[in-house]
């Protein structure tokens, strides 16, 4: 039994005449009569009474036609659903990210993606870089945003693109001796209680701090550990110590805090977007399409890695394994721009 048999039966019931039904279907009458007879043999009972007044469904036929109509509606809906899924208009996108990505660029990207793809279910997970990399490699995430190029087993199968540059800044309470100063040098930091991200979660940042302050620095071994930039700022505001974090922290000034440059200027690991080179998910392609439209510089980096991609079409550039393998790794464009940072003299917030 095929969908056309259901359409033939429904059209015959509508017109109550083989000739008129055949005309509506665009076929000759004898093939229609044969198809209906074949259908009745397959069902095992007569579906239509043939009379001088016309052709009418039997009780069995009426029951069959009710189901047939619903079946054709489901087939049509399935076709629509399949087309929408292929365009990335439905489905699921699982995104893992570090907290600082919520400062830039996630707010604009997620807002636009939600407006353009309201039926894609977003599953958002704040997590440290090491955890998000492991989840991405294990297939538990579709996209990860973390600090530095992903490493470890399986990372060679990931596509990674830098989406922001940062350098180290310090944040203190407005009552701290550093408040009001545009910068603080590393030697002075070694004698201060520090607030830093956990090294086991953000190893790339920990490596930078060990290089900067010394491998066996007492300031690092005795530092207060804070899970994200918001906690670092909050603890600094409470007078716990000097918070060290990425320059994108300047985007969220807080009452009673002061930000200082750290000298010498110390670059931090790039904020990096990563996904599996073998992922053929249309929802992922749609997400990358939004990034292309919302962040032209990042979009150009993606085009360099993947080739131009139509977010409304099939996965295309991610379709073949040999292409995916050749793209694994990270490409760093010279012109990826760090966030716009205000002048250091404007980095304080309101002082109580």
WOURQUI-V957482 format. One record per pair of residues at least 24 apart in sequence whose ideal C-beta (glycine too) atoms are under 8 Angstrom apart, sorted by the first residue. I is the first residue (numbers start at 1). GAP is how many residues later the second one is. Records with the same first field share a line. If there is no record, write none. Layout:
I: GAP, GAP
//
This chain:
1: 38, 41
3: 68, 69, 72
4: 31
5: 30, 33, 34
6: 62, 65, 66
7: 65
8: 24, 27, 28, 31
9: 27, 30, 38, 52, 55, 56, 59
10: 55, 58, 59, 62
12: 24, 36, 43
13: 35, 43, 44, 48, 52
16: 38, 39, 40
17: 37, 38
18: 37
21: 34
84: 35
85: 197
86: 196, 228
87: 195, 199, 225, 226
88: 29, 32, 193, 194, 195, 196, 197, 198, 199, 201, 223, 224
89: 28, 30, 31, 197
90: 29, 30, 193
91: 29, 30, 190, 191, 192
92: 28, 29, 30, 31, 50, 191
93: 27, 28, 29, 30, 49, 50, 188, 190, 191, 194
94: 29, 31, 46, 47, 48, 49
95: 27, 28, 29, 30, 46, 47, 48, 49, 50, 192
96: 29, 30, 31, 35, 36, 39, 40, 45, 47, 48, 49, 50
97: 27, 28, 29, 30, 35, 47, 48, 49
98: 28, 29, 30, 31, 34, 47, 48, 49, 104, 130, 173
99: 27, 128, 129, 130, 131
100: 66, 128, 129, 145, 146, 148, 149, 171
101: 44, 170
103: 126, 145, 146, 148, 149, 236
104: 60, 144, 147, 235
105: 58, 59, 189, 190, 193
106: 39
108: 186, 187
109: 181, 182, 185, 186
112: 178, 181, 182
113: 173, 174, 177
116: 170, 174
117: 166, 169, 173
120: 163, 166
126: 102
128: 70, 73, 74, 99
129: 72, 73, 74, 75
130: 70, 71, 72, 73
131: 70
133: 25, 141
136: 138, 139, 140
137: 139
139: 137
142: 133, 134, 137, 139, 141, 142, 145
143: 130, 131, 132, 141, 144
144: 129, 130, 131
145: 126, 127, 128, 129
146: 125, 126, 128
147: 55, 57, 58, 121, 122, 123, 124, 125
148: 56, 57, 121, 122, 124
149: 120, 121, 123, 181
150: 122, 124
156: 172, 173
157: 119, 120, 121, 167, 168, 171
158: 116, 117, 118, 119, 170, 171
159: 115, 116, 117, 118, 146, 147, 165, 168, 169, 170
160: 112, 113, 114, 169, 170
161: 111, 112, 113, 137, 140, 141, 144, 169, 170
162: 108, 109, 110, 111, 139, 168, 170, 171, 174
163: 107, 108, 109, 110, 132, 135, 173
164: 84, 106, 107, 172, 174, 175
165: 102, 105, 106, 171, 172, 173
166: 80, 81, 82, 101, 102, 103, 104, 105, 172, 173
167: 79, 80, 95, 98, 99, 100, 101, 171
168: 40, 44, 76, 77, 78, 79, 94, 97, 98, 99, 100
169: 75, 76, 77, 78, 80, 81, 90, 91, 92, 93
170: 72, 73, 74, 89, 90, 91, 92
171: 61, 62, 65, 71, 72, 73, 74, 78, 86, 87, 88, 89
172: 64, 70, 71, 85, 86, 88
173: 63, 64, 65, 66, 83, 84, 85
174: 82, 83, 84, 174, 175, 177, 178
175: 64
176: 63, 66, 82
178: 64, 80, 82
179: 79, 169, 172
180: 78, 168
181: 77, 79
182: 78, 79, 162, 163
183: 77, 78, 79, 80, 161
184: 58, 76, 77, 78, 79
185: 77, 78, 79
186: 26, 27, 76, 77, 78
189: 24, 30, 53, 55, 73
190: 24, 27, 28, 29
191: 28
192: 27, 49, 50
193: 26, 29, 30, 31, 47, 48, 49
194: 25, 26, 28, 29, 30, 47, 48, 49, 50
195: 28, 29, 30, 31, 37, 40, 41, 45, 46, 47, 48, 49
196: 24, 27, 28, 29, 30, 36, 47, 48, 49
197: 28, 29, 30, 31, 35, 48
198: 27, 28, 29
201: 26
204: 65
205: 63, 64
208: 58, 59, 60, 61
209: 35
212: 54
233: 24
246: 25
247: 91, 92, 94
248: 91
250: 91, 92, 97
251: 88
253: 94, 95, 96
254: 95
255: 94, 95, 97
256: 93, 94, 95, 96
257: 91, 92
258: 89, 90, 91, 93
259: 85, 88, 89
260: 84, 87
261: 83
270: 62, 66
272: 58
273: 25
276: 48
277: 41, 47, 48, 50, 51
278: 40, 43, 46
279: 39
280: 35, 38, 39
281: 34
282: 32, 33
284: 34
285: 24, 26, 30, 31, 33
286: 25, 26
297: 36, 38, 39, 40
298: 38
300: 33
301: 30, 32, 35
304: 27, 29
305: 26
//
